[in-house]
Amino acid sequence: MPTSLPLPVGFCAYVTNIGVKDTTPDFTVVASQQPCTAAGVFTRSSFAGPSVLVSRGHVAHGTASAIVVISKNANVATGAQGLADAQEVVAGVAQALQCAPHDVLIASTGVIGRPYPMARIRAGLAGLPSTLPGTDALQVAQGIMTTDTVPKSASAAVGAATIVGVAKGVGMIEPDMATMIAMFFTDAAISGPTLDAVFRRVVDRTFNCVSVDTDTSTSDTAVILANGAAGVVDLAEFEAALYEVAESLTKQIARDGEGATTLLEVTVDGAATPQQAKRVAKAIVNSPLVKTAVHGADPNWGRVAMAVGKATTADEVDQSAVVIRFGTQEVYPAQLSDADLGALSQYMAGDDVLIHVSLATGGSHTATVWGCDLTDGYVRINADYTT
């Protein structure tokens, strides 16, 4: 694992602890030395937190120059005071950085229903330097962690520019655009409308294809800032590079799912529509029976067949034409020997398990989603989360 990851040219950061909950980093600011075009995708939860409401409004301008993240407290379901507190944090960051409040985005993650400890946060804002001293994206990734066991970061080059992404999220993960926060920074020059369109396409193919436990967070936030310091890049290459970074972060989130021991990848092809492919893939990756079978290294393909069946109707899918594979081994409709089952069990005991379903509808649409196994560790983490 790398010990550092430089932010793109023109970006700087500040990561510290202000005592939101414990002594680990909980207050993170990343800013650009010049204005940025910006795009964002947020939770569709009707219980969206104040940080989402504020950032959704600010990013609608298509520009931003900074983002602040408070971890260990989601500031959700905190009423009018919670909204006022989020706005005060944004105003304080803007004052320190000498920019307009609408140029500052905010994200927050942690326990729901508890107000910010504003006395501590105000003290932290008072200590925020006008010139941020850091340039290490890995420190940013560490600063936004809650129950994550490892920081999540990735980068890719596109022409003379760089794209760097960081993310957090291990539980309450089923984005609908996990608790999920993802931030991307690039020195490529991209217009606001173009950046928004590209970002939404990439998010739909990555973060909207990950699930740990089927639960959509009140705080899901994915944003990108582009300051243009490296100049114009080829748009197709930019989208490919952004997808590479986002896919890496998506897999890191799934692999680090609370209590997880196995990364589960599900591909469905031969679907009549993209929506059908994704619906069936999500049904498989979200099934507790599939997830526990993966955890137990049990090649019980019947659980996959069950998930396909509950996600489709009889007029959509001919069950006799469907093919199910674990890894590259066909498990249905082929008949498996005891030796085959033994080899499959060894395969499923590995760190990565692929489930591949061909629907054979006559269509050519494909979807890939990512998740993880379901373990007693997940139960224990969430049973003890606030106590």
ChimeraX attribute file (.defattr): number of C-alpha atoms within 10 A of each C-alpha:
attribute: neighborCount
match mode: 1-to-1
recipient: residues
	/A:1	3
	/A:2	6
	/A:3	7
	/A:4	12
	/A:5	18
	/A:6	16
	/A:7	25
	/A:8	25
	/A:9	19
	/A:10	19
	/A:11	26
	/A:12	22
	/A:13	22
	/A:14	21
	/A:15	24
	/A:16	17
	/A:17	19
	/A:18	22
	/A:19	17
	/A:20	21
	/A:21	15
	/A:22	10
	/A:23	10
	/A:24	18
	/A:25	23
	/A:26	25
	/A:27	25
	/A:28	24
	/A:29	23
	/A:30	24
	/A:31	25
	/A:32	25
	/A:33	16
	/A:34	14
	/A:35	18
	/A:36	28
	/A:37	23
	/A:38	30
	/A:39	28
	/A:40	25
	/A:41	22
	/A:42	22
	/A:43	24
	/A:44	16
	/A:45	15
	/A:46	7
	/A:47	12
	/A:48	18
	/A:49	28
	/A:50	28
	/A:51	30
	/A:52	25
	/A:53	17
	/A:54	20
	/A:55	26
	/A:56	20
	/A:57	12
	/A:58	21
	/A:59	23
	/A:60	15
	/A:61	14
	/A:62	19
	/A:63	21
	/A:64	29
	/A:65	26
	/A:66	29
	/A:67	24
	/A:68	24
	/A:69	21
	/A:70	28
	/A:71	25
	/A:72	23
	/A:73	20
	/A:74	25
	/A:75	31
	/A:76	25
	/A:77	18
	/A:78	18
	/A:79	13
	/A:80	9
	/A:81	14
	/A:82	21
	/A:83	20
	/A:84	14
	/A:85	20
	/A:86	25
	/A:87	21
	/A:88	17
	/A:89	24
	/A:90	25
	/A:91	20
	/A:92	20
	/A:93	28
	/A:94	22
	/A:95	16
	/A:96	16
	/A:97	21
	/A:98	12
	/A:99	16
	/A:100	14
	/A:101	21
	/A:102	21
	/A:103	24
	/A:104	28
	/A:105	30
	/A:106	25
	/A:107	30
	/A:108	29
	/A:109	30
	/A:110	22
	/A:111	17
	/A:112	17
	/A:113	15
	/A:114	14
	/A:115	18
	/A:116	21
	/A:117	15
	/A:118	14
	/A:119	11
	/A:120	14
	/A:121	21
	/A:122	15
	/A:123	12
	/A:124	18
	/A:125	20
	/A:126	13
	/A:127	11
	/A:128	21
	/A:129	12
	/A:130	12
	/A:131	14
	/A:132	19
	/A:133	11
	/A:134	17
	/A:135	20
	/A:136	19
	/A:137	27
	/A:138	21
	/A:139	23
	/A:140	31
	/A:141	22
	/A:142	23
	/A:143	24
	/A:144	31
	/A:145	26
	/A:146	23
	/A:147	17
	/A:148	18
	/A:149	15
	/A:150	15
	/A:151	22
	/A:152	26
	/A:153	27
	/A:154	21
	/A:155	24
	/A:156	18
	/A:157	16
	/A:158	22
	/A:159	14
	/A:160	12
	/A:161	20
	/A:162	21
	/A:163	24
	/A:164	25
	/A:165	27
	/A:166	25
	/A:167	27
	/A:168	31
	/A:169	31
	/A:170	27
	/A:171	28
	/A:172	22
	/A:173	26
	/A:174	25
	/A:175	29
	/A:176	19
	/A:177	18
	/A:178	34
	/A:179	25
	/A:180	28
	/A:181	21
	/A:182	26
	/A:183	22
	/A:184	26
	/A:185	27
	/A:186	31
	/A:187	27
	/A:188	28
	/A:189	20
	/A:190	24
	/A:191	16
	/A:192	18
	/A:193	13
	/A:194	12
	/A:195	22
	/A:196	21
	/A:197	11
	/A:198	19
	/A:199	23
	/A:200	16
	/A:201	12
	/A:202	19
	/A:203	22
	/A:204	15
	/A:205	18
	/A:206	23
	/A:207	26
	/A:208	19
	/A:209	24
	/A:210	30
	/A:211	28
	/A:212	31
	/A:213	24
	/A:214	20
	/A:215	15
	/A:216	22
	/A:217	25
	/A:218	29
	/A:219	31
	/A:220	30
	/A:221	27
	/A:222	24
	/A:223	24
	/A:224	24
	/A:225	31
	/A:226	30
	/A:227	26
	/A:228	21
	/A:229	20
	/A:230	19
	/A:231	13
	/A:232	17
	/A:233	17
	/A:234	12
	/A:235	16
	/A:236	11
	/A:237	13
	/A:238	24
	/A:239	17
	/A:240	15
	/A:241	19
	/A:242	27
	/A:243	20
	/A:244	18
	/A:245	23
	/A:246	28
	/A:247	21
	/A:248	17
	/A:249	24
	/A:250	28
	/A:251	23
	/A:252	23
	/A:253	31
	/A:254	27
	/A:255	23
	/A:256	25
	/A:257	29
	/A:258	29
	/A:259	21
	/A:260	23
	/A:261	20
	/A:262	25
	/A:263	23
	/A:264	28
	/A:265	22
	/A:266	24
	/A:267	22
	/A:268	27
	/A:269	25
	/A:270	21
	/A:271	24
	/A:272	18
	/A:273	16
	/A:274	16
	/A:275	13
	/A:276	21
	/A:277	26
	/A:278	24
	/A:279	17
	/A:280	27
	/A:281	29
	/A:282	27
	/A:283	21
	/A:284	29
	/A:285	29
	/A:286	24
	/A:287	19
	/A:288	17
	/A:289	19
	/A:290	27
	/A:291	25
	/A:292	16
	/A:293	19
	/A:294	26
	/A:295	22
	/A:296	16
	/A:297	20
	/A:298	18
	/A:299	22
	/A:300	18
	/A:301	17
	/A:302	14
	/A:303	17
	/A:304	27
	/A:305	18
	/A:306	15
	/A:307	20
	/A:308	24
	/A:309	16
	/A:310	12
	/A:311	16
	/A:312	14
	/A:313	10
	/A:314	9
	/A:315	6
	/A:316	14
	/A:317	18
	/A:318	12
	/A:319	14
	/A:320	10
	/A:321	13
	/A:322	17
	/A:323	20
	/A:324	24
	/A:325	19
	/A:326	22
	/A:327	17
	/A:328	11
	/A:329	17
	/A:330	18
	/A:331	20
	/A:332	19
	/A:333	13
	/A:334	11
	/A:335	8
	/A:336	14
	/A:337	9
	/A:338	8
	/A:339	9
	/A:340	14
	/A:341	16
	/A:342	15
	/A:343	13
	/A:344	21
	/A:345	18
	/A:346	12
	/A:347	19
	/A:348	23
	/A:349	16
	/A:350	14
	/A:351	13
	/A:352	16
	/A:353	20
	/A:354	17
	/A:355	22
	/A:356	22
	/A:357	27
	/A:358	18
	/A:359	28
	/A:360	18
	/A:361	17
	/A:362	10
	/A:363	14
	/A:364	15
	/A:365	18
	/A:366	21
	/A:367	22
	/A:368	19
	/A:369	28
	/A:370	28
	/A:371	32
	/A:372	33
	/A:373	31
	/A:374	27
	/A:375	20
	/A:376	12
	/A:377	13
	/A:378	18
	/A:379	13
	/A:380	12
	/A:381	14
	/A:382	14
	/A:383	10
	/A:384	8
	/A:385	11
	/A:386	9
	/A:387	5
